[in-house]
Amino acid sequence: MKSARILVMLILMAMIISACGNVPTKQPTLVPTATAYPTYTPQPTYTPYPTTVPTTVPTVAPSITPTPDLRIVDTDPQMFILKQVDFPKAGLYYLPNETWIGKDTNDQIIVEWGVNKGQDYVTNTGRIGGWWDAYNRGTLAVKMPKELSCDVILC
């Protein structure tokens, strides 16, 4: 047991001695040195030579013949409201009376919507006029809308 203790002490001493042997050496001190910078040498100045300015020749713009926009429909809106023949026959749609069809003027819009809101709508959309109609379904035997209406506006 005593010999084991001595062996352990020897190993510890060897480790301590070996650790002491690696003492770092002193690093050399860096000394800054002067650096020479290049001197500025000015470049010779540039003298531009006179140039000639090209003269522009006026050109004539080609004339364009305007073509009418065929997407614009300028017709009485009454021509486009739905008629009884436009609905499915199974619905037996009918116009209840003459109050279910009519002309829709800008004055009516302004009165119904109020002066401010109605006038803004007419002005902003460029509305000119319109027509409307409404039809009732004449049977309960089919699943179709109870009422169909159409509103055509000319702007």
N, C-alpha and C positions, 0 to 999 in steps of 0.2 A: 504494500500500500504506500509505503514511503517512497518506493521507487517510482510509482505512478505520479506521486505528487512532484517529485523532482523532474520528471519528464514533462509535466504540464508547465512547470516554472521555466524550463529551458525553452519550450516552444513559445511561451509568451515573451520571454526576453529576446528571442530571435526575431519575433514579429516587431517588437518595439525598435530594435536596432535596425532592421531592414527599412522600417518606415522613416527613421531619421536619416537614412542615407540619401533620400531623394529630396534634398532641400533645393528649392528652385533658385536658379542663378539670377543675378541682377540683370535686368533688361537694359540695353544701351539707351542712352538719352538721345532723343532726336533734336537736332539743332537746325532751326530754319535757316535757309540760305536765300539770298537775294536773287530774284528772277528778273531778267531783263525783258521789258515789254517792247513790242515793235513801235516805232515812231510813226506818226501820221504823215502821210505824203498826200497832199491834195491832188485830185485828178484835174486834168486840163478842162476848162469850161467848154461847153458845146455851143457853137454858134449855128443856129439853123439857117438854111439857105431859103431864099424866097421861093414859094411854090405858086403855081397857078391854080386858081379855083375854077373847076369845070362849070360851065354854064348849063343850067337846066333847060331842057326843051319842054315847053308846055304840051301836055297830052290832052286829048279830048276824051272825056269819059263816055263810055258807050251808053246810049240811051236804052233804058229798060222800059218795056211796055208792061204796065201792071196787069196782072190777070186777076179776075175776081175770085174770091175765096168761095169755092163751091160748098164748103161746109156751113156757110151762113144761110139760114132759111129765113127769108123775109116775106112771110105770108100770114094771113089772118090766123091767129091761134085756134079759132073755132074749127078750122079745117082738121085739127089734130086731136081734138077730144074724142074719147072713146064713145062708140055708139052701141046700141043694144046688140047688134050683130057681131060685135067684137068679143062678147062674153060667151062662155060655154052654154049650150042650149039646156043642159041638164040643170043648171041653176035657176032657170026661168027668171033671169034678172029683168027688172022693169024700172022705169023712171016714175016715181010716185006722183009727181005733179010738176008744174012749170017752175016751182021755186027750187027745184033740185038741179037746175042748170042755169048758167048765166055768165054774163060778162063780168070780169073782175078788173075794175079800173084802179088806177093809182090813188085816186081820191078815196075810194073805199078802203084801200090798204091803210092809208094815213088815218082815217077815222077809226078803223077797227084796232089798229096797233098803237094808236096814240100819235100825236103830232111828231114828237122827237124821234121815236123809234121807227115809225112808219116812213117819215121823210128820209131818215138815214138809209133805210133799206132800199127805197126807190132810187135814191141818189147813188149809193154805192154799187148797186147791181145794174144800173142803167135800164131799169124796168120800164117798158113802154105800156104794156097791157097784158091781159090774159083772159082765159075762159076756163070754166070748171063745170063738172057735172058729177052726180052721185046716183048710183043704182042700188036697189034693194034686191035681195035674193027672194024669189017667189015660192020656194018650197023648203020644207024641213027634211025631205027625203035624201038629200045629198050633203056631204060634208064639204062645204065651200064657204067662202067668206060671206057674212051676213050682208055686208055693204061693200061696194066697190066704188071708188071715186077716182077722178082724173083731174089734174090741174095743169094747164099748159100756159106757160109764161113767155112773152116776147120781150127780149132784152136787147 
